[in-house]
Amino acid sequence: IVGASLGAFMAVLNIQIVGASLDDIRGAFGAGADDGSWISTAYLVAEIVVIPLSAWLSKVFSPRRYLMVNAILFLAFSAACAFAQTLEQMIVLRALQGLAGGVLIPMAFTLIITLLPPSRQPTGLALFGLTATLAPAVGPLIGGWLTAAWGWQYIFLVNLVPGTLML
C-alpha cells in the first residue's frame, strides 16, 4: 500500500516539477510558449485517458502485474525524457510517461480499498490523501531547485529513487 501511494505521489509530483521547470525545458529545445506547452499537455491528456481505463485493464492483466509494469514503464519513460534530443521526442515521451503515470493514481486507491481490511482503510486513505496534497506543495520547490542546481534533465531522473523504492 505504501508503494502504491508512493507511485501516486510520483505521478502527481511529476506534473508539478515539470510545470516549475517548463521555461528551461522550452528554452533547451528552442520552443515557444505554444509549442512548449505540449510538454505538459501531452502528459496530462495521456493521464486523463488512461485513468478511467485502469479498472478494466487491471482486471485483464491483474492489479499487481498492471501496477508493476506501469511503474517500470513510468521510470523508463522518465529517464528517457531526461535524454530527449528534440521537442517532438519530449512530447511523445511525456505522453508515454503520462500513460504509465496515470495508472499509478487509481491503482493506489484501488489497492487501499481492496487489500486493506475495513479497519485499516482510513489509515490507507489518509496516506493516499497525504500524497495527493504533499506533491503539489513540494513539486515546484523541488523542480526549481533541481533545475537551478543541476539542469532540467534531473527533474525526470529524480523519479528513479522513489520509483525504485516503490518497486
BARO-196078 format. One record per atom (N, C-alpha, C, O): residue number from 1; residue in one letter; x, y, z. Coordinates in steps of 0.001 Angstrom, whole numbers, plus 500000, padded with zeros to 6 digits. Each point is the difference from the previous one (the first is absolute). Layout:
<sites>
{NUM 'A' {X Y Z}};
...
</sites>
This chain:
<sites>
{1 'I' {500833 498818 500000}};
{1 'I' {499167 501182 500000}};
{1 'I' {500882 501252 500000}};
{1 'I' {499715 500969 499297}};
{2 'V' {501354 498997 501496}};
{2 'V' {500917 501132 500041}};
{2 'V' {500638 500202 498634}};
{2 'V' {500148 501132 499538}};
{3 'G' {500231 497763 499815}};
{3 'G' {500606 500087 498674}};
{3 'G' {499043 500587 498974}};
{3 'G' {500391 500829 499179}};
{4 'A' {498364 498743 500869}};
{4 'A' {499017 500523 499060}};
{4 'A' {499744 501483 500249}};
{4 'A' {499852 500773 499053}};
{5 'S' {500095 499630 502221}};
{5 'S' {499826 501422 500312}};
{5 'S' {501215 500805 499561}};
{5 'S' {499867 501148 499573}};
{6 'L' {501299 498262 500529}};
{6 'L' {501217 500656 499519}};
{6 'L' {499940 500189 498484}};
{6 'L' {500452 501019 499477}};
{7 'G' {498992 498003 499829}};
{7 'G' {499826 500128 498554}};
{7 'G' {499062 501143 499642}};
{7 'G' {500278 500770 499081}};
{8 'A' {498620 499340 501636}};
{8 'A' {499069 501104 499766}};
{8 'A' {500675 501335 500298}};
{8 'A' {499793 500982 499287}};
{9 'F' {501011 499048 501764}};
{9 'F' {500748 501205 500338}};
{9 'F' {500916 500410 498852}};
{9 'F' {500064 501176 499640}};
{10 'M' {500648 497846 499785}};
{10 'M' {500909 500296 498886}};
{10 'M' {499246 500552 498800}};
{10 'M' {500460 500946 499361}};
{11 'A' {498390 498472 500327}};
{11 'A' {499235 500445 498836}};
{11 'A' {499519 501443 500168}};
{11 'A' {500083 500795 499064}};
{12 'V' {499421 499537 502111}};
{12 'V' {499524 501366 500252}};
{12 'V' {501189 500955 500108}};
{12 'V' {499954 501114 499478}};
{13 'L' {501099 498455 501194}};
{13 'L' {501188 500830 500157}};
{13 'L' {500606 500354 498651}};
{13 'L' {500461 501123 499796}};
{14 'N' {499539 497922 499286}};
{14 'N' {500595 500227 498687}};
{14 'N' {499345 501159 499271}};
{14 'N' {500678 500789 499341}};
{15 'I' {498019 499315 500773}};
{15 'I' {499280 501099 499350}};
{15 'I' {500483 501334 500557}};
{15 'I' {500249 500936 499241}};
{16 'Q' {499882 499154 502070}};
{16 'Q' {500397 501244 500651}};
{16 'Q' {501456 500354 499716}};
{16 'Q' {500322 501163 499758}};
{17 'I' {500547 497849 500270}};
{17 'I' {501426 500237 499762}};
{17 'I' {500220 500518 498586}};
{17 'I' {500730 500970 499797}};
{18 'V' {498647 498394 499236}};
{18 'V' {500179 500416 498607}};
{18 'V' {499422 501397 499790}};
{18 'V' {500580 500809 499276}};
{19 'G' {498293 499474 501345}};
{19 'G' {499408 501331 499874}};
{19 'G' {500949 501085 500474}};
{19 'G' {500068 501072 499399}};
{20 'A' {500660 498662 501670}};
{20 'A' {500934 500985 500547}};
{20 'A' {501215 500201 499100}};
{20 'A' {500639 501050 500051}};
{21 'S' {499681 497967 499136}};
{21 'S' {501201 500047 499164}};
{21 'S' {499693 500138 498518}};
{21 'S' {500901 499906 499166}};
{22 'L' {497858 500313 500506}};
{22 'L' {499584 500006 498588}};
{22 'L' {500737 501049 499170}};
{22 'L' {500347 499730 498851}};
{23 'D' {499900 501451 501698}};
{23 'D' {500713 501033 499245}};
{23 'D' {501401 499543 499615}};
{23 'D' {500452 500254 498883}};
{24 'D' {500236 499074 502036}};
{24 'D' {501346 499502 499704}};
{24 'D' {499979 498896 498950}};
{24 'D' {500874 499944 499135}};
{25 'I' {498133 499182 500941}};
{25 'I' {499888 498916 499025}};
{25 'I' {499703 500579 498619}};
{25 'I' {500618 499615 499008}};
{26 'R' {498429 501313 500941}};
{26 'R' {499676 500638 498715}};
{26 'R' {501230 500696 499427}};
{26 'R' {500261 499916 498800}};
{27 'G' {500482 500761 502043}};
{27 'G' {501208 500682 499549}};
{27 'G' {501040 499038 499449}};
{27 'G' {500676 500309 499018}};
{28 'A' {499456 498530 501605}};
{28 'A' {500972 499010 499532}};
{28 'A' {499670 499500 498598}};
{28 'A' {500896 499652 499231}};
{29 'F' {497820 500315 500444}};
{29 'F' {499579 499531 498681}};
{29 'F' {499704 501145 499038}};
{29 'F' {499622 499768 498852}};
{30 'G' {500547 501458 501612}};
{30 'G' {499707 501155 499154}};
{30 'G' {498533 500091 499626}};
{30 'G' {499661 500440 498902}};
{31 'A' {499479 499151 501996}};
{31 'A' {498558 499981 499739}};
{31 'A' {499337 501234 500587}};
{31 'A' {500404 500508 501047}};
{32 'G' {498581 499957 498265}};
{32 'G' {499207 501106 500519}};
{32 'G' {499004 499501 501032}};
{32 'G' {499907 498801 500265}};
{33 'A' {499360 502121 500307}};
{33 'A' {499023 499650 501031}};
{33 'A' {498921 499069 499461}};
{33 'A' {499566 499084 500697}};
{34 'D' {499996 501146 498059}};
{34 'D' {498941 499158 499428}};
{34 'D' {500474 498568 499800}};
{34 'D' {499320 499058 500406}};
{35 'D' {501827 500776 498977}};
{35 'D' {500518 498650 499761}};
{35 'D' {500453 499343 501297}};
{35 'D' {499774 498809 500211}};
{36 'G' {500861 501963 500647}};
{36 'G' {500509 499451 501252}};
{36 'G' {498920 499552 500960}};
{36 'G' {500237 499127 500834}};
{37 'S' {498580 501456 499061}};
{37 'S' {498920 499600 500900}};
{37 'S' {499574 498555 499761}};
{37 'S' {499402 499376 500876}};
{38 'W' {500902 500091 497944}};
{38 'W' {499669 498599 499719}};
{38 'W' {500781 499024 500869}};
{38 'W' {499604 498844 500146}};
{39 'I' {501499 501612 500430}};
{39 'I' {500774 499140 500899}};
{39 'I' {499146 499607 501201}};
{39 'I' {500008 498841 500415}};
{40 'S' {499267 502103 500136}};
{40 'S' {499100 499709 501128}};
{40 'S' {498679 499426 499522}};
{40 'S' {499462 499076 500611}};
{41 'T' {500018 501464 498306}};
{41 'T' {498688 499568 499503}};
{41 'T' {500015 498533 499591}};
{41 'T' {499041 499279 500274}};
{42 'A' {502019 500269 499080}};
{42 'A' {500083 498604 499566}};
{42 'A' {499901 499051 501187}};
{42 'A' {499315 498979 499928}};
{43 'Y' {501366 501355 501166}};
{43 'Y' {499956 499176 501205}};
{43 'Y' {498594 499966 500582}};
{43 'Y' {499468 498935 500313}};
{44 'L' {499943 502242 499826}};
{44 'L' {498680 500093 500633}};
{44 'L' {498912 499316 499182}};
{44 'L' {499138 499324 500561}};
{45 'V' {500893 500844 498127}};
{45 'V' {498991 499360 499145}};
{45 'V' {500136 498480 500089}};
{45 'V' {499004 499292 500146}};
{46 'A' {502220 500215 499765}};
{46 'A' {500213 498549 500091}};
{46 'A' {499560 499466 501359}};
{46 'A' {499397 498929 500081}};
{47 'E' {500895 501798 500965}};
{47 'E' {499602 499588 501340}};
{47 'E' {498480 499950 500124}};
{47 'E' {499449 499060 500573}};
{48 'I' {499884 501944 498896}};
{48 'I' {498545 500053 500063}};
{48 'I' {499357 498872 499197}};
{48 'I' {498941 499494 500371}};
{49 'V' {501693 500118 498539}};
{49 'V' {499473 498912 499175}};
{49 'V' {500114 498661 500730}};
{49 'V' {499072 499193 499963}};
{50 'V' {502055 500572 500695}};
{50 'V' {500240 498677 500589}};
{50 'V' {499306 499796 501349}};
{50 'V' {499711 498860 500365}};
{51 'I' {500020 502195 500373}};
{51 'I' {499405 499833 501332}};
{51 'I' {498679 499223 499945}};
{51 'I' {499847 499041 500756}};
{52 'P' {499193 501327 498385}};
{52 'P' {498758 499222 499999}};
{52 'P' {500158 498583 499436}};
{52 'P' {499172 499131 500272}};
{53 'L' {501874 500635 498955}};
{53 'L' {500234 498659 499455}};
{53 'L' {500668 499072 501008}};
{53 'L' {500016 498784 499807}};
{54 'S' {500528 501772 501253}};
{54 'S' {500792 499215 500943}};
{54 'S' {499206 498899 500691}};
{54 'S' {500542 498921 500244}};
{55 'A' {498214 501316 500073}};
{55 'A' {499203 498958 500662}};
{55 'A' {499880 498773 499105}};
{55 'A' {500199 498872 500452}};
{56 'W' {499480 501351 498295}};
{56 'W' {499854 498881 499059}};
{56 'W' {501344 499341 499717}};
{56 'W' {500096 498772 500004}};
{57 'L' {500941 502022 499750}};
{57 'L' {501316 499435 499683}};
{57 'L' {500598 499236 501178}};
{57 'L' {500704 499011 499799}};
{58 'S' {499025 501433 501417}};
{58 'S' {500523 499266 501148}};
{58 'S' {499299 498649 500162}};
{58 'S' {500585 499052 500523}};
{59 'K' {498167 500865 499029}};
{59 'K' {499309 498701 500029}};
{59 'K' {500535 499079 498915}};
{59 'K' {500103 498790 500202}};
{60 'V' {500232 501774 498663}};
{60 'V' {500525 499199 498879}};
{60 'V' {501387 499457 500340}};
{60 'V' {500278 498826 499755}};
{61 'F' {500589 502005 500802}};
{61 'F' {501395 499621 500228}};
{61 'F' {500333 499647 501438}};
{61 'F' {501124 499572 500262}};
{62 'S' {497983 500580 500660}};
{62 'S' {500144 499850 501454}};
{62 'S' {500560 501297 500569}};
{62 'S' {500896 500608 499414}};
{63 'P' {498573 499810 501726}};
{63 'P' {500436 501280 500576}};
{63 'P' {501509 500069 500264}};
{63 'P' {500638 501018 499733}};
{64 'R' {499914 497907 500784}};
{64 'R' {501438 499999 500319}};
{64 'R' {500841 500168 498744}};
{64 'R' {500885 500854 499955}};
{65 'R' {498847 498346 499038}};
{65 'R' {500773 500063 498757}};
{65 'R' {499818 501360 499324}};
{65 'R' {500964 500596 499520}};
{66 'Y' {497805 499884 500447}};
{66 'Y' {499701 501287 499362}};
{66 'Y' {500745 501142 500697}};
{66 'Y' {500570 500867 499338}};
{67 'L' {499424 499132 501986}};
{67 'L' {500693 501036 500755}};
{67 'L' {501509 499900 499804}};
{67 'L' {500655 501013 499756}};
{68 'M' {499898 497801 500346}};
{68 'M' {501447 499828 499884}};
{68 'M' {500510 500383 498612}};
{68 'M' {500999 500709 499875}};
{69 'V' {498323 498828 499098}};
{69 'V' {500435 500321 498633}};
{69 'V' {499938 501498 499764}};
{69 'V' {500921 500572 499417}};
{70 'N' {498017 500066 501023}};
{70 'N' {499880 501440 499782}};
{70 'N' {500968 500801 500861}};
{70 'N' {500439 501074 499590}};
{71 'A' {499897 498432 501578}};
{71 'A' {501015 500678 500818}};
{71 'A' {501359 499939 499300}};
{71 'A' {500732 500989 499965}};
{72 'I' {499596 497857 499487}};
{72 'I' {501258 499850 499261}};
{72 'I' {499994 500886 498753}};
{72 'I' {500993 500664 499701}};
{73 'L' {497894 499342 499578}};
{73 'L' {499901 500861 498822}};
{73 'L' {500101 501483 500374}};
{73 'L' {500645 500776 499295}};
{74 'F' {498727 499611 501797}};
{74 'F' {500086 501388 500450}};
{74 'F' {501457 500387 500256}};
{74 'F' {500434 501082 499604}};
{75 'L' {500309 498050 501047}};
{75 'L' {501409 500287 500271}};
{75 'L' {500809 500038 498710}};
{75 'L' {500860 500865 499832}};
{76 'A' {498874 498210 499263}};
{76 'A' {500730 499975 498724}};
{76 'A' {499723 501259 499184}};
{76 'A' {500923 500600 499450}};
{77 'F' {497808 499802 500470}};
{77 'F' {499671 501203 499238}};
{77 'F' {500482 501263 500703}};
{77 'F' {500313 500990 499339}};
{78 'S' {499751 498991 501988}};
{78 'S' {500569 501142 500733}};
{78 'S' {501461 500182 499626}};
{78 'S' {500439 501109 499692}};
{79 'A' {500316 497791 500338}};
{79 'A' {501415 500073 499631}};
{79 'A' {500154 500412 498537}};
{79 'A' {500887 500785 499666}};
{80 'A' {498260 498693 499469}};
{80 'A' {500081 500347 498578}};
{80 'A' {499733 501485 499776}};
{80 'A' {500624 500613 499134}};
{81 'C' {498458 499972 501633}};
{81 'C' {499724 501441 499877}};
{81 'C' {501245 500823 500284}};
{81 'C' {500214 501037 499373}};
{82 'A' {500609 498512 501567}};
{82 'A' {501216 500729 500351}};
{82 'A' {500989 500039 498836}};
{82 'A' {500845 500892 499925}};
{83 'F' {499044 498141 499172}};
{83 'F' {500944 499912 498885}};
{83 'F' {499374 500367 498659}};
{83 'F' {500603 499762 498954}};
{84 'A' {498201 500811 501061}};
{84 'A' {499346 500413 498757}};
{84 'A' {500866 501034 499283}};
{84 'A' {500575 500891 500625}};
{85 'Q' {499505 498971 498046}};
{85 'Q' {500841 500882 499204}};
{85 'Q' {499216 501074 499251}};
{85 'Q' {500558 501028 499616}};
{86 'T' {498154 498733 500178}};
{86 'T' {499181 500957 499270}};
{86 'T' {498694 500212 500749}};
{86 'T' {499624 499205 500862}};
{87 'L' {499695 501875 498798}};
{87 'L' {498701 500282 500601}};
{87 'L' {499014 498882 499682}};
{87 'L' {499217 499598 500861}};
{88 'E' {500816 499909 497927}};
{88 'E' {499079 498934 499600}};
{88 'E' {500230 498736 500819}};
{88 'E' {499043 499354 500428}};
{89 'Q' {502225 500289 499793}};
{89 'Q' {500304 498839 500848}};
{89 'Q' {499462 500213 501411}};
{89 'Q' {499401 499101 500591}};
{90 'M' {500818 502088 499934}};
{90 'M' {499545 500301 501356}};
{90 'M' {498485 499875 500107}};
{90 'M' {499492 499445 500975}};
{91 'I' {499793 501058 498049}};
{91 'I' {498536 499947 500043}};
{91 'I' {499522 498553 499959}};
{91 'I' {499111 499624 500764}};
{92 'V' {501459 499569 498365}};
{92 'V' {499603 498582 499909}};
{92 'V' {500352 499266 501288}};
{92 'V' {499193 499230 500521}};
{93 'L' {502005 501008 499989}};
{93 'L' {500409 499333 501242}};
{93 'L' {499148 500432 501185}};
{93 'L' {499688 499190 500873}};
{94 'R' {499936 502085 499158}};
{94 'R' {499119 500466 501081}};
{94 'R' {498619 499353 499901}};
{94 'R' {499395 499675 501022}};
{95 'A' {500104 500137 497765}};
{95 'A' {498711 499330 499843}};
{95 'A' {500098 498554 500498}};
{95 'A' {499102 499519 500691}};
{96 'L' {501968 499800 498964}};
{96 'L' {500185 498619 500464}};
{96 'L' {500188 499951 501517}};
{96 'L' {499505 499093 500669}};
{97 'Q' {501213 501888 499857}};
{97 'Q' {500158 500085 501451}};
{97 'Q' {498648 500240 500672}};
{97 'Q' {499727 499442 501063}};
{98 'G' {499433 501381 498325}};
{98 'G' {498668 500262 500536}};
{98 'G' {499112 498773 499981}};
{98 'G' {499217 499783 500924}};
{99 'L' {500900 499407 498020}};
{99 'L' {499219 498760 499940}};
{99 'L' {500379 499066 501149}};
{99 'L' {499133 499395 500631}};
{100 'A' {502156 500496 499630}};
{100 'A' {500452 499126 501086}};
{100 'A' {499734 500639 501366}};
{100 'A' {499587 499310 500932}};
{101 'G' {500643 501979 499192}};
{101 'G' {499798 500686 501274}};
{101 'G' {498545 500099 500397}};
{101 'G' {499670 499977 501186}};
{102 'G' {499456 500134 497825}};
{102 'G' {498577 500088 500287}};
{102 'G' {499448 498745 500649}};
{102 'G' {498971 500052 500673}};
{103 'V' {501687 498841 499137}};
{103 'V' {499586 498731 500610}};
{103 'V' {500286 500005 501500}};
{103 'V' {499258 499398 500776}};
{104 'L' {501802 501271 499628}};
{104 'L' {500450 499930 501396}};
{104 'L' {498997 500606 500970}};
{104 'L' {499885 499544 501137}};
{105 'I' {499393 501474 498425}};
{105 'I' {499060 500675 500905}};
{105 'I' {498780 499124 500319}};
{105 'I' {499738 499751 501177}};
{106 'P' {499512 499776 497831}};
{106 'P' {498830 499186 500346}};
{106 'P' {500369 498639 500589}};
{106 'P' {499238 499442 500789}};
{107 'M' {501911 500025 498839}};
{107 'M' {500385 498701 500548}};
{107 'M' {500344 500110 501480}};
{107 'M' {499726 499072 500761}};
{108 'A' {500860 502024 499658}};
{108 'A' {500271 500182 501429}};
{108 'A' {498695 500002 500780}};
{108 'A' {499875 499334 501028}};
{109 'F' {499166 501413 498479}};
{109 'F' {498694 500067 500663}};
{109 'F' {499321 498627 499992}};
{109 'F' {499436 499580 501010}};
{110 'T' {500618 499732 497865}};
{110 'T' {499380 498671 499877}};
{110 'T' {500615 499012 500982}};
{110 'T' {499279 499239 500646}};
{111 'L' {502035 500765 499471}};
{111 'L' {500656 499065 500906}};
{111 'L' {499651 500281 501457}};
{111 'L' {499857 499074 500798}};
{112 'I' {500008 502187 499542}};
{112 'I' {499612 500349 501375}};
{112 'I' {498618 499437 500316}};
{112 'I' {499786 499428 501069}};
{113 'I' {499293 500734 498011}};
{113 'I' {498617 499551 500223}};
{113 'I' {499876 498480 499954}};
{113 'I' {499207 499424 500746}};
{114 'T' {501559 499926 498397}};
{114 'T' {499825 498555 499828}};
{114 'T' {500899 499147 500891}};
{114 'T' {499615 498891 500369}};
{115 'L' {501564 501594 499984}};
{115 'L' {500932 499166 500753}};
{115 'L' {499972 500223 501507}};
{115 'L' {500275 499085 500776}};
{116 'L' {499396 502125 499627}};
{116 'L' {499996 500278 501436}};
{116 'L' {498674 499589 500629}};
{116 'L' {498943 500168 499392}};
{117 'P' {501112 499295 501821}};
{117 'P' {498750 499715 500701}};
{117 'P' {499296 501325 500328}};
{117 'P' {500653 501038 500108}};
{118 'P' {498038 498925 500047}};
{118 'P' {499256 501246 500262}};
{118 'P' {500561 500833 501152}};
{118 'P' {499934 501228 499958}};
{119 'S' {500607 498134 501050}};
{119 'S' {500526 500751 501141}};
{119 'S' {501279 500767 499651}};
{119 'S' {500328 500974 500677}};
{120 'R' {500400 498609 498281}};
{120 'R' {501251 500649 499608}};
{120 'R' {499827 500946 498807}};
{120 'R' {500924 500737 499653}};
{121 'Q' {497899 499244 499722}};
{121 'Q' {499786 500840 498832}};
{121 'Q' {500104 501499 500287}};
{121 'Q' {500545 500725 499168}};
{122 'P' {498964 499770 501958}};
{122 'P' {500188 501439 500268}};
{122 'P' {501474 500408 500028}};
{122 'P' {500351 501077 499517}};
{123 'T' {500504 498081 501038}};
{123 'T' {501434 500297 500020}};
{123 'T' {500560 500008 498584}};
{123 'T' {500782 500881 499642}};
{124 'G' {498820 498141 499556}};
{124 'G' {500447 499948 498609}};
{124 'G' {499516 501192 499202}};
{124 'G' {500756 500572 499215}};
{125 'L' {497997 499807 500976}};
{125 'L' {499449 501157 499289}};
{125 'L' {500669 501300 500457}};
{125 'L' {500186 500916 499199}};
{126 'A' {500173 499166 502079}};
{126 'A' {500713 501184 500486}};
{126 'A' {501383 500096 499368}};
{126 'A' {500448 501089 499642}};
{127 'L' {500228 497773 500222}};
{127 'L' {501308 499971 499344}};
{127 'L' {499865 500419 498538}};
{127 'L' {500811 500775 499492}};
{128 'F' {498176 498716 499846}};
{128 'F' {499738 500379 498607}};
{128 'F' {499700 501494 499905}};
{128 'F' {500515 500677 499110}};
{129 'G' {498668 499837 501786}};
{129 'G' {499675 501426 500015}};
{129 'G' {501224 500864 500257}};
{129 'G' {500125 501091 499444}};
{130 'L' {500769 498425 501391}};
{130 'L' {501239 500725 500273}};
{130 'L' {500832 500138 498734}};
{130 'L' {500565 501061 499735}};
{131 'T' {499510 497865 499484}};
{131 'T' {500775 500073 498754}};
{131 'T' {499368 500986 499025}};
{131 'T' {500705 500712 499286}};
{132 'A' {497966 499327 500687}};
{132 'A' {499308 500878 499061}};
{132 'A' {500125 501472 500379}};
{132 'A' {499907 500870 499133}};
{133 'T' {500301 499417 502137}};
{133 'T' {500135 501394 500424}};
{133 'T' {501461 500424 500154}};
{133 'T' {500320 501173 499803}};
{134 'L' {500552 497916 500539}};
{134 'L' {501408 500331 500187}};
{134 'L' {500706 500255 498667}};
{134 'L' {500811 500919 499897}};
{135 'A' {498889 498282 499096}};
{135 'A' {500682 500135 498704}};
{135 'A' {499823 501386 499380}};
{135 'A' {500993 500594 499579}};
{136 'P' {497796 499944 500347}};
{136 'P' {499872 501350 499432}};
{136 'P' {500680 501077 500854}};
{136 'P' {500387 501051 499489}};
{137 'A' {499751 498683 501798}};
{137 'A' {500625 500988 500880}};
{137 'A' {501521 500042 499824}};
{137 'A' {500592 501079 500011}};
{138 'V' {500036 497770 499829}};
{138 'V' {501459 499956 499910}};
{138 'V' {500518 499933 498565}};
{138 'V' {501183 500249 499769}};
{139 'G' {497965 499422 499268}};
{139 'G' {500429 499850 498612}};
{139 'G' {500699 501207 499410}};
{139 'G' {501106 499863 499478}};
{140 'P' {498288 501322 500586}};
{140 'P' {500685 501169 499435}};
{140 'P' {501344 500294 500674}};
{140 'P' {500952 500411 499336}};
{141 'L' {499121 499381 501966}};
{141 'L' {501252 500218 500718}};
{141 'L' {501081 499039 499502}};
{141 'L' {501120 500412 499698}};
{142 'I' {498534 498318 500221}};
{142 'I' {500959 498992 499538}};
{142 'I' {500387 500260 498543}};
{142 'I' {501179 499944 499650}};
{143 'G' {497835 500340 499508}};
{143 'G' {500274 500261 498592}};
{143 'G' {500910 501193 499798}};
{143 'G' {500954 499934 499225}};
{144 'G' {498760 501146 501462}};
{144 'G' {500833 501190 499887}};
{144 'G' {501411 499773 500501}};
{144 'G' {500969 500441 499382}};
{145 'W' {499142 498868 501744}};
{145 'W' {501321 499733 500575}};
{145 'W' {500824 499099 499093}};
{145 'W' {501163 500298 499731}};
{146 'L' {498249 498593 499789}};
{146 'L' {500738 499085 499126}};
{146 'L' {500437 500690 498716}};
{146 'L' {501127 499813 499541}};
{147 'T' {497982 500985 499883}};
{147 'T' {500324 500683 498749}};
{147 'T' {501115 501016 500214}};
{147 'T' {500916 500092 499183}};
{148 'A' {499016 500666 501900}};
{148 'A' {501033 501000 500266}};
{148 'A' {501342 499366 500359}};
{148 'A' {501053 500495 499597}};
{149 'A' {498907 498417 501155}};
{149 'A' {501242 499383 500477}};
{149 'A' {500663 499110 498954}};
{149 'A' {501220 500040 499843}};
{150 'W' {497992 499156 499436}};
{150 'W' {500592 499005 499111}};
{150 'W' {499489 500025 498566}};
{150 'W' {500642 499433 499116}};
{151 'G' {498249 501191 500636}};
{151 'G' {499449 500032 498643}};
{151 'G' {498659 499297 499938}};
{151 'G' {499680 499167 500849}};
{152 'W' {499543 501175 498141}};
{152 'W' {498640 499483 499887}};
{152 'W' {499946 498484 499848}};
{152 'W' {498993 499390 500359}};
{153 'Q' {502050 499991 499127}};
{153 'Q' {499986 498544 499811}};
{153 'Q' {499783 499255 501314}};
{153 'Q' {499412 498918 500018}};
{154 'Y' {501059 501658 501068}};
{154 'Y' {499905 499328 501296}};
{154 'Y' {498586 499970 500571}};
{154 'Y' {499721 499227 500916}};
{155 'I' {499386 501604 498555}};
{155 'I' {498622 499928 500486}};
{155 'I' {499349 498691 499595}};
{155 'I' {499040 499557 500629}};
{156 'F' {501481 499825 498322}};
{156 'F' {499480 498703 499579}};
{156 'F' {500748 498859 500689}};
{156 'F' {499410 498961 500297}};
{157 'L' {501857 501224 499952}};
{157 'L' {500789 498956 500647}};
{157 'L' {499679 499855 501483}};
{157 'L' {500265 498952 500590}};
{158 'V' {499164 502094 500021}};
{158 'V' {499654 499940 501421}};
{158 'V' {498959 498912 500265}};
{158 'V' {499904 499505 501124}};
{159 'N' {499322 500117 497867}};
{159 'N' {498990 498954 500165}};
{159 'N' {500619 498625 500253}};
{159 'N' {499331 499113 500531}};
{160 'L' {501919 500702 499101}};
{160 'L' {500615 498682 500099}};
{160 'L' {500169 499534 501450}};
{160 'L' {499908 498805 500280}};
{161 'V' {500333 502117 500624}};
{161 'V' {500209 499606 501409}};
{161 'V' {498694 499504 500632}};
{161 'V' {499956 498861 500466}};
{162 'P' {498970 501957 499568}};
{162 'P' {498770 499474 500603}};
{162 'P' {499409 498855 499188}};
{162 'P' {499370 499104 500560}};
{163 'G' {500828 500919 498127}};
{163 'G' {499474 498916 499164}};
{163 'G' {500652 498667 500311}};
{163 'G' {499334 498965 500015}};
{164 'T' {501959 501058 500232}};
{164 'T' {500704 498772 500378}};
{164 'T' {499529 499511 501359}};
{164 'T' {499826 498798 500200}};
{165 'L' {499965 502123 500739}};
{165 'L' {499469 499617 501308}};
{165 'L' {498592 499401 499861}};
{165 'L' {499651 499041 500688}};
{166 'M' {499567 501530 498429}};
{166 'M' {498641 499508 499788}};
{166 'M' {500024 498546 499489}};
{166 'M' {499249 499148 500475}};
{167 'L' {501620 500599 498558}};
{167 'L' {500072 498642 499439}};
{167 'L' {500474 499013 501041}};
{167 'L' {500123 498809 499712}};
</sites>
